Structures are given as structure tokens and as C-alpha cells.
Amino acid sequence: MSTTLTATPVLVTGAGGFIGSHLTEALLAAGARVRALVHYNSRNDWGQLERIPAEARGALDIRAGDIRDPHFTQTLVDGCEIVFHLAALIPIPYSYLAPGEYVDTNVRGTLNMLEAVRRAGARRMLHTSTSETYGTARTTPIDEAHPLQGQSPYSASKIGADKMAESYW
């Protein structure tokens, strides 16, 4: 990470996950002021952020909430210049049992984040995706020209989220 992030207010959604927690840690090390969203739960569990040493949390503002709530996302983004959007509902097998939850979280939640970023005037939002959007590889290596194939409700919802982000770009 570049030191150009010194004191830059950034938001990381999905910060309690494996990748989100490592990104949060790297941003803190680069000097950014990080607001980290973890999915609300009744245990007040921060997921993988729990492992960040207390002394490294000086510029870390952890918020528990849900990207499906457009009012919450607006207050979450306010004051942030850059948003790293990693939040998503991910277990593929569960997507067959509750596809609506995946659409609500991955598509509508991404839409809520995009709108919040637009309204807040943040400089940039980086949206993350998954290789699952390509389905079974038809060619290797897989590149961005590979056809999209929603092989599960999860992958279809991530394709929808990607296309929402693309439309805002």
C-alpha cells in the first residue's frame, strides 16, 4: 500500500471476512483512517478483525450493520473518500436454499452502497467480485472476456452486483 493514504478516511465493507480484514490491516499500516463494516450479529463479533492487535486499532472505527439498509449505508459512507466494497453473502450451497437473501444482500446491498457513495460525493468505490461469475472455465486462463455464467444463485447475484457497479461507472 502506498503511503499516499495517510489520514485518508476510507470505508471497508465486509471487513470481518478473510480478505476484508487483511485489507483493513494493510490500510491501517499505510496510515489510512479506516471505518470497517462488519455484519451485525447479536454476539457483537467482529469476525477476522478480532485478530488485529489492539495497538494497531488506533485509526480503526468498527461499525456493525447491514448493507441491505439504505439509511444505514448512507451514514456509513458519509465522510469517507474511498470505499472498498467487499461485503457479500457468500456460501454457495445456502444460495440454493435462500436465493432471495443473495439478491437482497449482493445486488440490492451493492446498489445501496453505490447510491450512498454517489450521494456522499466519495471520490471512488472499488467493488469486488468473484471468479464464480465465470462458472466452469471454458478457456484458461480466465480473463474478463470470458463469458459470464450464473451457475448458482450466488454467482448470479454477484453478476448482478457487478453489472450494477459497471452501470454506475
VMD Tcl script that builds the backbone (N, CA, C; Angstrom):
set m [mol new atoms 507]
animate dup $m
set s [atomselect $m all]
$s set {name element resname resid chain x y z} {
  {N N MET 1 A 0.837 -1.179 0.000}
  {CA C MET 1 A 0.000 0.000 0.000}
  {C C MET 1 A 0.885 1.246 0.000}
  {N N SER 2 A 0.437 2.199 -0.707}
  {CA C SER 2 A 1.154 3.461 -0.813}
  {C C SER 2 A 0.903 4.310 0.431}
  {N N THR 3 A 1.869 5.094 0.806}
  {CA C THR 3 A 1.691 5.991 1.943}
  {C C THR 3 A 0.858 7.207 1.577}
  {N N THR 4 A 0.369 7.278 0.336}
  {CA C THR 4 A -0.489 8.390 -0.064}
  {C C THR 4 A -1.845 8.324 0.625}
  {N N LEU 5 A -2.113 7.256 1.335}
  {CA C LEU 5 A -3.376 7.121 2.057}
  {C C LEU 5 A -3.311 7.714 3.456}
  {N N THR 6 A -2.188 8.297 3.824}
  {CA C THR 6 A -2.040 8.851 5.160}
  {C C THR 6 A -3.201 9.762 5.509}
  {N N ALA 7 A -3.904 9.402 6.555}
  {CA C ALA 7 A -5.036 10.141 7.110}
  {C C ALA 7 A -6.262 10.179 6.198}
  {N N THR 8 A -6.242 9.445 5.080}
  {CA C THR 8 A -7.400 9.397 4.194}
  {C C THR 8 A -8.502 8.581 4.854}
  {N N PRO 9 A -9.719 9.131 4.935}
  {CA C PRO 9 A -10.820 8.358 5.510}
  {C C PRO 9 A -11.369 7.374 4.478}
  {N N VAL 10 A -11.255 6.083 4.788}
  {CA C VAL 10 A -11.725 5.037 3.879}
  {C C VAL 10 A -12.711 4.129 4.605}
  {N N LEU 11 A -13.552 3.483 3.815}
  {CA C LEU 11 A -14.508 2.512 4.337}
  {C C LEU 11 A -14.216 1.169 3.700}
  {N N VAL 12 A -14.229 0.121 4.514}
  {CA C VAL 12 A -14.121 -1.243 4.016}
  {C C VAL 12 A -15.375 -1.977 4.454}
  {N N THR 13 A -16.218 -2.384 3.482}
  {CA C THR 13 A -17.363 -3.226 3.823}
  {C C THR 13 A -16.894 -4.678 3.747}
  {N N GLY 14 A -17.501 -5.519 4.544}
  {CA C GLY 14 A -17.044 -6.908 4.581}
  {C C GLY 14 A -15.718 -7.047 5.299}
  {N N ALA 15 A -15.431 -6.109 6.192}
  {CA C ALA 15 A -14.133 -6.071 6.866}
  {C C ALA 15 A -13.919 -7.237 7.826}
  {N N GLY 16 A -14.970 -7.909 8.210}
  {CA C GLY 16 A -14.823 -9.042 9.124}
  {C C GLY 16 A -14.420 -10.325 8.434}
  {N N GLY 17 A -14.433 -10.332 7.108}
  {CA C GLY 17 A -14.049 -11.525 6.354}
  {C C GLY 17 A -12.546 -11.646 6.203}
  {N N PHE 18 A -12.125 -12.733 5.586}
  {CA C PHE 18 A -10.697 -13.011 5.436}
  {C C PHE 18 A -9.990 -11.915 4.638}
  {N N ILE 19 A -10.458 -11.644 3.431}
  {CA C ILE 19 A -9.805 -10.637 2.593}
  {C C ILE 19 A -10.020 -9.241 3.165}
  {N N GLY 20 A -11.261 -8.939 3.602}
  {CA C GLY 20 A -11.562 -7.621 4.149}
  {C C GLY 20 A -10.723 -7.272 5.367}
  {N N SER 21 A -10.472 -8.261 6.214}
  {CA C SER 21 A -9.671 -7.989 7.413}
  {C C SER 21 A -8.215 -7.723 7.049}
  {N N HIS 22 A -7.696 -8.448 6.076}
  {CA C HIS 22 A -6.313 -8.200 5.640}
  {C C HIS 22 A -6.193 -6.856 4.943}
  {N N LEU 23 A -7.192 -6.491 4.144}
  {CA C LEU 23 A -7.190 -5.171 3.519}
  {C C LEU 23 A -7.238 -4.078 4.586}
  {N N THR 24 A -8.096 -4.244 5.570}
  {CA C THR 24 A -8.204 -3.275 6.668}
  {C C THR 24 A -6.860 -3.107 7.366}
  {N N GLU 25 A -6.220 -4.198 7.650}
  {CA C GLU 25 A -4.914 -4.163 8.321}
  {C C GLU 25 A -3.873 -3.433 7.459}
  {N N ALA 26 A -3.865 -3.704 6.159}
  {CA C ALA 26 A -2.909 -3.053 5.255}
  {C C ALA 26 A -3.190 -1.548 5.156}
  {N N LEU 27 A -4.466 -1.173 5.112}
  {CA C LEU 27 A -4.814 0.249 5.057}
  {C C LEU 27 A -4.389 0.973 6.328}
  {N N LEU 28 A -4.592 0.331 7.469}
  {CA C LEU 28 A -4.141 0.923 8.733}
  {C C LEU 28 A -2.630 1.110 8.727}
  {N N ALA 29 A -1.913 0.101 8.232}
  {CA C ALA 29 A -0.443 0.175 8.169}
  {C C ALA 29 A 0.015 1.290 7.235}
  {N N ALA 30 A -0.814 1.603 6.209}
  {CA C ALA 30 A -0.476 2.671 5.269}
  {C C ALA 30 A -0.860 4.049 5.793}
  {N N GLY 31 A -1.465 4.093 6.977}
  {CA C GLY 31 A -1.797 5.368 7.591}
  {C C GLY 31 A -3.204 5.870 7.346}
  {N N ALA 32 A -4.047 5.058 6.712}
  {CA C ALA 32 A -5.426 5.481 6.461}
  {C C ALA 32 A -6.236 5.453 7.748}
  {N N ARG 33 A -7.253 6.301 7.791}
  {CA C ARG 33 A -8.257 6.230 8.861}
  {C C ARG 33 A -9.353 5.321 8.321}
  {N N VAL 34 A -9.535 4.161 8.944}
  {CA C VAL 34 A -10.408 3.135 8.390}
  {C C VAL 34 A -11.694 2.995 9.191}
  {N N ARG 35 A -12.805 3.086 8.473}
  {CA C ARG 35 A -14.109 2.718 9.011}
  {C C ARG 35 A -14.376 1.322 8.458}
  {N N ALA 36 A -14.598 0.368 9.328}
  {CA C ALA 36 A -14.747 -1.032 8.920}
  {C C ALA 36 A -16.156 -1.517 9.235}
  {N N LEU 37 A -16.859 -1.986 8.212}
  {CA C LEU 37 A -18.188 -2.541 8.412}
  {C C LEU 37 A -18.104 -4.037 8.602}
  {N N VAL 38 A -18.679 -4.500 9.700}
  {CA C VAL 38 A -18.874 -5.931 9.925}
  {C C VAL 38 A -20.380 -6.167 9.980}
  {N N HIS 39 A -20.797 -7.334 9.526}
  {CA C HIS 39 A -22.229 -7.649 9.543}
  {C C HIS 39 A -22.690 -7.770 10.986}
  {N N TYR 40 A -23.788 -7.072 11.301}
  {CA C TYR 40 A -24.304 -7.091 12.671}
  {C C TYR 40 A -24.664 -8.504 13.089}
  {N N ASN 41 A -24.300 -8.848 14.329}
  {CA C ASN 41 A -24.758 -10.096 14.938}
  {C C ASN 41 A -24.934 -9.850 16.430}
  {N N SER 42 A -25.748 -10.654 17.061}
  {CA C SER 42 A -26.093 -10.431 18.468}
  {C C SER 42 A -24.921 -10.664 19.424}
  {N N ARG 43 A -23.852 -11.275 18.956}
  {CA C ARG 43 A -22.666 -11.510 19.800}
  {C C ARG 43 A -21.680 -10.348 19.740}
  {N N ASN 44 A -21.946 -9.353 18.866}
  {CA C ASN 44 A -21.008 -8.256 18.629}
  {C C ASN 44 A -19.637 -8.795 18.217}
  {N N ASP 45 A -19.660 -9.836 17.414}
  {CA C ASP 45 A -18.453 -10.488 16.906}
  {C C ASP 45 A -17.955 -9.721 15.681}
  {N N TRP 46 A -16.681 -9.409 15.640}
  {CA C TRP 46 A -16.089 -8.655 14.539}
  {C C TRP 46 A -15.445 -9.555 13.498}
  {N N GLY 47 A -15.656 -10.845 13.576}
  {CA C GLY 47 A -15.064 -11.768 12.614}
  {C C GLY 47 A -13.550 -11.746 12.685}
  {N N GLN 48 A -12.910 -11.737 11.519}
  {CA C GLN 48 A -11.445 -11.777 11.442}
  {C C GLN 48 A -10.776 -10.505 11.977}
  {N N LEU 49 A -11.538 -9.427 12.139}
  {CA C LEU 49 A -10.950 -8.203 12.712}
  {C C LEU 49 A -10.564 -8.403 14.173}
  {N N GLU 50 A -11.135 -9.412 14.806}
  {CA C GLU 50 A -10.806 -9.702 16.208}
  {C C GLU 50 A -9.307 -9.967 16.387}
  {N N ARG 51 A -8.656 -10.433 15.334}
  {CA C ARG 51 A -7.234 -10.803 15.451}
  {C C ARG 51 A -6.283 -9.616 15.276}
  {N N ILE 52 A -6.795 -8.460 14.846}
  {CA C ILE 52 A -5.925 -7.278 14.722}
  {C C ILE 52 A -5.549 -6.821 16.125}
  {N N PRO 53 A -4.255 -6.698 16.410}
  {CA C PRO 53 A -3.835 -6.292 17.751}
  {C C PRO 53 A -4.440 -4.951 18.158}
  {N N ALA 54 A -4.784 -4.831 19.425}
  {CA C ALA 54 A -5.417 -3.619 19.955}
  {C C ALA 54 A -4.590 -2.375 19.652}
  {N N GLU 55 A -3.260 -2.486 19.717}
  {CA C GLU 55 A -2.416 -1.307 19.470}
  {C C GLU 55 A -2.447 -0.869 18.004}
  {N N ALA 56 A -2.881 -1.730 17.110}
  {CA C ALA 56 A -2.967 -1.385 15.681}
  {C C ALA 56 A -4.333 -0.803 15.320}
  {N N ARG 57 A -5.236 -0.727 16.271}
  {CA C ARG 57 A -6.605 -0.277 16.001}
  {C C ARG 57 A -6.809 1.213 16.215}
  {N N GLY 58 A -5.752 1.979 16.390}
  {CA C GLY 58 A -5.869 3.401 16.693}
  {C C GLY 58 A -6.742 4.190 15.735}
  {N N ALA 59 A -6.593 3.964 14.431}
  {CA C ALA 59 A -7.364 4.711 13.432}
  {C C ALA 59 A -8.490 3.855 12.850}
  {N N LEU 60 A -8.953 2.877 13.647}
  {CA C LEU 60 A -9.989 1.954 13.181}
  {C C LEU 60 A -11.309 2.231 13.880}
  {N N ASP 61 A -12.332 2.439 13.076}
  {CA C ASP 61 A -13.688 2.692 13.552}
  {C C ASP 61 A -14.553 1.533 13.054}
  {N N ILE 62 A -14.846 0.578 13.927}
  {CA C ILE 62 A -15.622 -0.598 13.535}
  {C C ILE 62 A -17.102 -0.319 13.750}
  {N N ARG 63 A -17.888 -0.565 12.696}
  {CA C ARG 63 A -19.337 -0.385 12.758}
  {C C ARG 63 A -20.011 -1.697 12.387}
  {N N ALA 64 A -21.012 -2.072 13.148}
  {CA C ALA 64 A -21.802 -3.261 12.845}
  {C C ALA 64 A -23.099 -2.807 12.179}
  {N N GLY 65 A -23.463 -3.465 11.106}
  {CA C GLY 65 A -24.679 -3.097 10.395}
  {C C GLY 65 A -24.923 -4.020 9.228}
  {N N ASP 66 A -25.737 -3.546 8.283}
  {CA C ASP 66 A -26.164 -4.378 7.165}
  {C C ASP 66 A -26.289 -3.516 5.919}
  {N N ILE 67 A -25.642 -3.917 4.836}
  {CA C ILE 67 A -25.685 -3.135 3.603}
  {C C ILE 67 A -27.059 -3.170 2.947}
  {N N ARG 68 A -27.946 -3.997 3.429}
  {CA C ARG 68 A -29.307 -4.030 2.875}
  {C C ARG 68 A -30.135 -2.835 3.342}
  {N N ASP 69 A -29.636 -2.088 4.311}
  {CA C ASP 69 A -30.349 -0.929 4.848}
  {C C ASP 69 A -29.804 0.347 4.201}
  {N N PRO 70 A -30.586 0.970 3.299}
  {CA C PRO 70 A -30.068 2.149 2.597}
  {C C PRO 70 A -29.806 3.345 3.506}
  {N N HIS 71 A -30.545 3.482 4.583}
  {CA C HIS 71 A -30.308 4.603 5.510}
  {C C HIS 71 A -28.997 4.396 6.258}
  {N N PHE 72 A -28.762 3.168 6.681}
  {CA C PHE 72 A -27.506 2.853 7.359}
  {C C PHE 72 A -26.323 3.070 6.422}
  {N N THR 73 A -26.433 2.600 5.171}
  {CA C THR 73 A -25.295 2.730 4.253}
  {C C THR 73 A -24.944 4.192 4.013}
  {N N GLN 74 A -25.952 5.059 4.004}
  {CA C GLN 74 A -25.666 6.476 3.794}
  {C C GLN 74 A -24.840 7.038 4.946}
  {N N THR 75 A -25.221 6.728 6.175}
  {CA C THR 75 A -24.449 7.234 7.316}
  {C C THR 75 A -23.072 6.572 7.371}
  {N N LEU 76 A -22.989 5.357 6.888}
  {CA C LEU 76 A -21.722 4.622 6.879}
  {C C LEU 76 A -20.708 5.287 5.949}
  {N N VAL 77 A -21.164 5.717 4.790}
  {CA C VAL 77 A -20.274 6.289 3.770}
  {C C VAL 77 A -19.931 7.751 4.053}
  {N N ASP 78 A -20.815 8.480 4.701}
  {CA C ASP 78 A -20.595 9.905 4.943}
  {C C ASP 78 A -19.213 10.156 5.549}
  {N N GLY 79 A -18.460 11.050 4.933}
  {CA C GLY 79 A -17.137 11.415 5.427}
  {C C GLY 79 A -16.004 10.568 4.881}
  {N N CYS 80 A -16.311 9.537 4.105}
  {CA C CYS 80 A -15.265 8.677 3.537}
  {C C CYS 80 A -14.948 9.111 2.113}
  {N N GLU 81 A -13.675 9.089 1.763}
  {CA C GLU 81 A -13.255 9.447 0.410}
  {C C GLU 81 A -13.208 8.247 -0.521}
  {N N ILE 82 A -12.844 7.095 0.025}
  {CA C ILE 82 A -12.698 5.879 -0.775}
  {C C ILE 82 A -13.460 4.764 -0.082}
  {N N VAL 83 A -14.193 3.969 -0.865}
  {CA C VAL 83 A -14.944 2.835 -0.333}
  {C C VAL 83 A -14.455 1.568 -1.019}
  {N N PHE 84 A -14.041 0.606 -0.224}
  {CA C PHE 84 A -13.683 -0.728 -0.702}
  {C C PHE 84 A -14.865 -1.623 -0.354}
  {N N HIS 85 A -15.621 -2.044 -1.368}
  {CA C HIS 85 A -16.848 -2.803 -1.129}
  {C C HIS 85 A -16.599 -4.299 -1.316}
  {N N LEU 86 A -16.462 -4.992 -0.183}
  {CA C LEU 86 A -16.253 -6.438 -0.196}
  {C C LEU 86 A -17.430 -7.203 0.401}
  {N N ALA 87 A -18.367 -6.517 1.034}
  {CA C ALA 87 A -19.476 -7.193 1.714}
  {C C ALA 87 A -20.319 -7.988 0.724}
  {N N ALA 88 A -20.603 -9.229 1.078}
  {CA C ALA 88 A -21.447 -10.097 0.248}
  {C C ALA 88 A -21.863 -11.303 1.070}
  {N N LEU 89 A -22.972 -11.878 0.688}
  {CA C LEU 89 A -23.391 -13.164 1.239}
  {C C LEU 89 A -22.753 -14.212 0.343}
  {N N ILE 90 A -21.923 -15.117 0.920}
  {CA C ILE 90 A -21.067 -15.945 0.074}
  {C C ILE 90 A -21.265 -17.464 0.075}
  {N N PRO 91 A -21.795 -18.118 1.076}
  {CA C PRO 91 A -21.778 -19.590 0.999}
  {C C PRO 91 A -22.639 -20.097 -0.163}
  {N N ILE 92 A -22.009 -20.680 -1.170}
  {CA C ILE 92 A -22.719 -21.117 -2.372}
  {C C ILE 92 A -23.843 -22.111 -2.067}
  {N N PRO 93 A -23.609 -23.153 -1.275}
  {CA C PRO 93 A -24.705 -24.115 -1.059}
  {C C PRO 93 A -25.977 -23.485 -0.482}
  {N N TYR 94 A -25.828 -22.524 0.423}
  {CA C TYR 94 A -27.001 -21.879 1.027}
  {C C TYR 94 A -27.762 -21.055 -0.001}
  {N N SER 95 A -27.090 -20.613 -1.070}
  {CA C SER 95 A -27.761 -19.788 -2.072}
  {C C SER 95 A -28.873 -20.550 -2.776}
  {N N TYR 96 A -28.790 -21.872 -2.820}
  {CA C TYR 96 A -29.858 -22.675 -3.415}
  {C C TYR 96 A -31.085 -22.723 -2.510}
  {N N LEU 97 A -30.879 -22.562 -1.212}
  {CA C LEU 97 A -31.976 -22.608 -0.246}
  {C C LEU 97 A -32.628 -21.247 -0.049}
  {N N ALA 98 A -31.861 -20.175 -0.198}
  {CA C ALA 98 A -32.367 -18.825 0.077}
  {C C ALA 98 A -31.894 -17.844 -0.984}
  {N N PRO 99 A -32.271 -18.050 -2.249}
  {CA C PRO 99 A -31.761 -17.164 -3.309}
  {C C PRO 99 A -32.147 -15.706 -3.117}
  {N N GLY 100 A -33.300 -15.448 -2.528}
  {CA C GLY 100 A -33.718 -14.061 -2.308}
  {C C GLY 100 A -32.780 -13.314 -1.378}
  {N N GLU 101 A -32.243 -14.003 -0.386}
  {CA C GLU 101 A -31.276 -13.387 0.530}
  {C C GLU 101 A -30.032 -12.925 -0.230}
  {N N TYR 102 A -29.632 -13.695 -1.233}
  {CA C TYR 102 A -28.446 -13.361 -2.025}
  {C C TYR 102 A -28.713 -12.154 -2.913}
  {N N VAL 103 A -29.895 -12.097 -3.512}
  {CA C VAL 103 A -30.255 -10.933 -4.318}
  {C C VAL 103 A -30.334 -9.699 -3.425}
  {N N ASP 104 A -30.989 -9.834 -2.270}
  {CA C ASP 104 A -31.121 -8.684 -1.361}
  {C C ASP 104 A -29.762 -8.168 -0.903}
  {N N THR 105 A -28.878 -9.063 -0.518}
  {CA C THR 105 A -27.575 -8.642 0.006}
  {C C THR 105 A -26.620 -8.239 -1.108}
  {N N ASN 106 A -26.433 -9.118 -2.082}
  {CA C ASN 106 A -25.387 -8.889 -3.072}
  {C C ASN 106 A -25.770 -7.863 -4.135}
  {N N VAL 107 A -27.025 -7.872 -4.592}
  {CA C VAL 107 A -27.435 -6.914 -5.622}
  {C C VAL 107 A -27.969 -5.641 -4.973}
  {N N ARG 108 A -29.007 -5.758 -4.173}
  {CA C ARG 108 A -29.600 -4.563 -3.554}
  {C C ARG 108 A -28.596 -3.910 -2.602}
  {N N GLY 109 A -27.838 -4.694 -1.850}
  {CA C GLY 109 A -26.828 -4.131 -0.952}
  {C C GLY 109 A -25.769 -3.352 -1.714}
  {N N THR 110 A -25.350 -3.878 -2.860}
  {CA C THR 110 A -24.387 -3.155 -3.697}
  {C C THR 110 A -25.008 -1.878 -4.241}
  {N N LEU 111 A -26.270 -1.949 -4.666}
  {CA C LEU 111 A -26.976 -0.748 -5.114}
  {C C LEU 111 A -27.021 0.291 -3.995}
  {N N ASN 112 A -27.317 -0.139 -2.778}
  {CA C ASN 112 A -27.342 0.794 -1.639}
  {C C ASN 112 A -25.981 1.451 -1.447}
  {N N MET 113 A -24.912 0.675 -1.575}
  {CA C MET 113 A -23.573 1.240 -1.430}
  {C C MET 113 A -23.273 2.228 -2.551}
  {N N LEU 114 A -23.615 1.875 -3.776}
  {CA C LEU 114 A -23.379 2.776 -4.915}
  {C C LEU 114 A -24.117 4.097 -4.737}
  {N N GLU 115 A -25.362 4.021 -4.320}
  {CA C GLU 115 A -26.148 5.238 -4.103}
  {C C GLU 115 A -25.571 6.072 -2.961}
  {N N ALA 116 A -25.168 5.404 -1.890}
  {CA C ALA 116 A -24.585 6.126 -0.753}
  {C C ALA 116 A -23.296 6.829 -1.165}
  {N N VAL 117 A -22.465 6.152 -1.947}
  {CA C VAL 117 A -21.212 6.747 -2.438}
  {C C VAL 117 A -21.518 7.951 -3.331}
  {N N ARG 118 A -22.482 7.801 -4.232}
  {CA C ARG 118 A -22.854 8.897 -5.129}
  {C C ARG 118 A -23.361 10.100 -4.335}
  {N N ARG 119 A -24.256 9.847 -3.391}
  {CA C ARG 119 A -24.836 10.947 -2.609}
  {C C ARG 119 A -23.805 11.622 -1.709}
  {N N ALA 120 A -22.897 10.835 -1.160}
  {CA C ALA 120 A -21.895 11.388 -0.245}
  {C C ALA 120 A -20.773 12.106 -0.991}
  {N N GLY 121 A -20.674 11.867 -2.291}
  {CA C GLY 121 A -19.609 12.504 -3.068}
  {C C GLY 121 A -18.242 11.904 -2.814}
  {N N ALA 122 A -18.214 10.635 -2.406}
  {CA C ALA 122 A -16.925 9.964 -2.212}
  {C C ALA 122 A -16.181 9.930 -3.543}
  {N N ARG 123 A -14.856 9.973 -3.480}
  {CA C ARG 123 A -14.053 10.014 -4.704}
  {C C ARG 123 A -14.131 8.727 -5.505}
  {N N ARG 124 A -14.205 7.593 -4.807}
  {CA C ARG 124 A -14.080 6.325 -5.511}
  {C C ARG 124 A -14.676 5.187 -4.703}
  {N N MET 125 A -15.243 4.207 -5.427}
  {CA C MET 125 A -15.662 2.945 -4.809}
  {C C MET 125 A -15.053 1.820 -5.621}
  {N N LEU 126 A -14.374 0.929 -4.935}
  {CA C LEU 126 A -13.813 -0.253 -5.557}
  {C C LEU 126 A -14.716 -1.418 -5.180}
  {N N HIS 127 A -15.346 -2.027 -6.176}
  {CA C HIS 127 A -16.269 -3.148 -5.968}
  {C C HIS 127 A -15.533 -4.451 -6.249}
  {N N THR 128 A -15.662 -5.420 -5.357}
  {CA C THR 128 A -15.000 -6.709 -5.568}
  {C C THR 128 A -15.989 -7.738 -6.101}
  {N N SER 129 A -15.459 -8.681 -6.849}
  {CA C SER 129 A -16.274 -9.713 -7.456}
  {C C SER 129 A -15.750 -11.089 -7.061}
  {N N THR 130 A -16.019 -12.071 -7.890}
  {CA C THR 130 A -15.601 -13.445 -7.632}
  {C C THR 130 A -15.417 -14.172 -8.956}
  {N N SER 131 A -14.543 -15.138 -8.963}
  {CA C SER 131 A -14.360 -15.956 -10.172}
  {C C SER 131 A -15.602 -16.799 -10.458}
  {N N GLU 132 A -16.477 -16.947 -9.483}
  {CA C GLU 132 A -17.717 -17.708 -9.680}
  {C C GLU 132 A -18.597 -17.100 -10.763}
  {N N THR 133 A -18.411 -15.828 -11.090}
  {CA C THR 133 A -19.235 -15.206 -12.133}
  {C C THR 133 A -18.962 -15.817 -13.505}
  {N N TYR 134 A -17.812 -16.461 -13.667}
  {CA C TYR 134 A -17.461 -17.076 -14.947}
  {C C TYR 134 A -17.903 -18.531 -15.050}
  {N N GLY 135 A -18.350 -19.131 -13.957}
  {CA C GLY 135 A -18.771 -20.530 -13.990}
  {C C GLY 135 A -17.602 -21.443 -14.292}
  {N N THR 136 A -17.895 -22.555 -14.910}
  {CA C THR 136 A -16.862 -23.511 -15.288}
  {C C THR 136 A -16.024 -22.908 -16.412}
  {N N ALA 137 A -14.723 -22.945 -16.238}
  {CA C ALA 137 A -13.817 -22.327 -17.213}
  {C C ALA 137 A -13.956 -22.972 -18.583}
  {N N ARG 138 A -14.206 -22.147 -19.598}
  {CA C ARG 138 A -14.240 -22.617 -20.989}
  {C C ARG 138 A -12.869 -22.478 -21.620}
  {N N THR 139 A -12.105 -21.513 -21.121}
  {CA C THR 139 A -10.735 -21.282 -21.565}
  {C C THR 139 A -9.908 -20.937 -20.329}
  {N N THR 140 A -8.619 -21.208 -20.404}
  {CA C THR 140 A -7.723 -20.796 -19.329}
  {C C THR 140 A -6.524 -20.101 -19.958}
  {N N PRO 141 A -5.985 -19.124 -19.306}
  {CA C PRO 141 A -6.517 -18.573 -18.067}
  {C C PRO 141 A -7.821 -17.820 -18.327}
  {N N ILE 142 A -8.638 -17.711 -17.291}
  {CA C ILE 142 A -9.876 -16.950 -17.395}
  {C C ILE 142 A -9.510 -15.472 -17.390}
  {N N ASP 143 A -10.040 -14.737 -18.359}
  {CA C ASP 143 A -9.848 -13.284 -18.364}
  {C C ASP 143 A -11.226 -12.629 -18.385}
  {N N GLU 144 A -11.256 -11.313 -18.427}
  {CA C GLU 144 A -12.530 -10.607 -18.355}
  {C C GLU 144 A -13.375 -10.752 -19.610}
  {N N ALA 145 A -12.827 -11.309 -20.684}
  {CA C ALA 145 A -13.609 -11.553 -21.892}
  {C C ALA 145 A -14.348 -12.897 -21.809}
  {N N HIS 146 A -14.036 -13.692 -20.795}
  {CA C HIS 146 A -14.696 -14.988 -20.614}
  {C C HIS 146 A -16.188 -14.761 -20.407}
  {N N PRO 147 A -17.049 -15.585 -21.004}
  {CA C PRO 147 A -18.493 -15.402 -20.812}
  {C C PRO 147 A -18.900 -15.564 -19.347}
  {N N LEU 148 A -19.876 -14.758 -18.946}
  {CA C LEU 148 A -20.423 -14.874 -17.598}
  {C C LEU 148 A -21.411 -16.036 -17.575}
  {N N GLN 149 A -21.436 -16.758 -16.460}
  {CA C GLN 149 A -22.339 -17.900 -16.351}
  {C C GLN 149 A -22.770 -18.049 -14.899}
  {N N GLY 150 A -24.015 -17.723 -14.630}
  {CA C GLY 150 A -24.552 -17.842 -13.275}
  {C C GLY 150 A -24.920 -19.278 -12.970}
  {N N GLN 151 A -23.992 -20.040 -12.415}
  {CA C GLN 151 A -24.245 -21.458 -12.145}
  {C C GLN 151 A -24.909 -21.697 -10.798}
  {N N SER 152 A -25.059 -20.665 -10.001}
  {CA C SER 152 A -25.730 -20.770 -8.706}
  {C C SER 152 A -26.393 -19.429 -8.436}
  {N N PRO 153 A -27.363 -19.401 -7.518}
  {CA C PRO 153 A -27.918 -18.092 -7.149}
  {C C PRO 153 A -26.834 -17.137 -6.646}
  {N N TYR 154 A -25.815 -17.665 -5.955}
  {CA C TYR 154 A -24.707 -16.818 -5.508}
  {C C TYR 154 A -24.016 -16.164 -6.696}
  {N N SER 155 A -23.585 -16.972 -7.677}
  {CA C SER 155 A -22.849 -16.398 -8.802}
  {C C SER 155 A -23.730 -15.457 -9.617}
  {N N ALA 156 A -25.008 -15.790 -9.775}
  {CA C ALA 156 A -25.920 -14.900 -10.499}
  {C C ALA 156 A -26.066 -13.568 -9.768}
  {N N SER 157 A -26.138 -13.610 -8.434}
  {CA C SER 157 A -26.270 -12.355 -7.673}
  {C C SER 157 A -24.998 -11.527 -7.765}
  {N N LYS 158 A -23.856 -12.165 -7.831}
  {CA C LYS 158 A -22.600 -11.408 -7.983}
  {C C LYS 158 A -22.488 -10.814 -9.382}
  {N N ILE 159 A -22.988 -11.522 -10.389}
  {CA C ILE 159 A -23.030 -10.942 -11.737}
  {C C ILE 159 A -23.909 -9.695 -11.712}
  {N N GLY 160 A -25.073 -9.797 -11.056}
  {CA C GLY 160 A -25.961 -8.641 -10.945}
  {C C GLY 160 A -25.295 -7.476 -10.238}
  {N N ALA 161 A -24.578 -7.762 -9.151}
  {CA C ALA 161 A -23.875 -6.708 -8.410}
  {C C ALA 161 A -22.790 -6.070 -9.274}
  {N N ASP 162 A -22.051 -6.907 -10.005}
  {CA C ASP 162 A -21.001 -6.389 -10.896}
  {C C ASP 162 A -21.591 -5.468 -11.952}
  {N N LYS 163 A -22.707 -5.867 -12.508}
  {CA C LYS 163 A -23.343 -5.063 -13.561}
  {C C LYS 163 A -23.905 -3.761 -12.991}
  {N N MET 164 A -24.395 -3.777 -11.753}
  {CA C MET 164 A -24.829 -2.532 -11.120}
  {C C MET 164 A -23.637 -1.582 -10.986}
  {N N ALA 165 A -22.519 -2.103 -10.496}
  {CA C ALA 165 A -21.311 -1.264 -10.343}
  {C C ALA 165 A -20.853 -0.743 -11.699}
  {N N GLU 166 A -20.884 -1.603 -12.706}
  {CA C GLU 166 A -20.484 -1.190 -14.058}
  {C C GLU 166 A -21.393 -0.065 -14.564}
  {N N SER 167 A -22.694 -0.165 -14.289}
  {CA C SER 167 A -23.620 0.852 -14.781}
  {C C SER 167 A -23.378 2.204 -14.116}
  {N N TYR 168 A -22.935 2.202 -12.859}
  {CA C TYR 168 A -22.644 3.462 -12.167}
  {C C TYR 168 A -21.328 4.042 -12.660}
  {N N TRP 169 A -20.391 3.170 -13.028}
  {CA C TRP 169 A -19.112 3.646 -13.524}
  {C C TRP 169 A -19.323 4.387 -14.823}
}
mol reanalyze $m
mol bondsrecalc $m
mol representation Tube
mol addrep $m
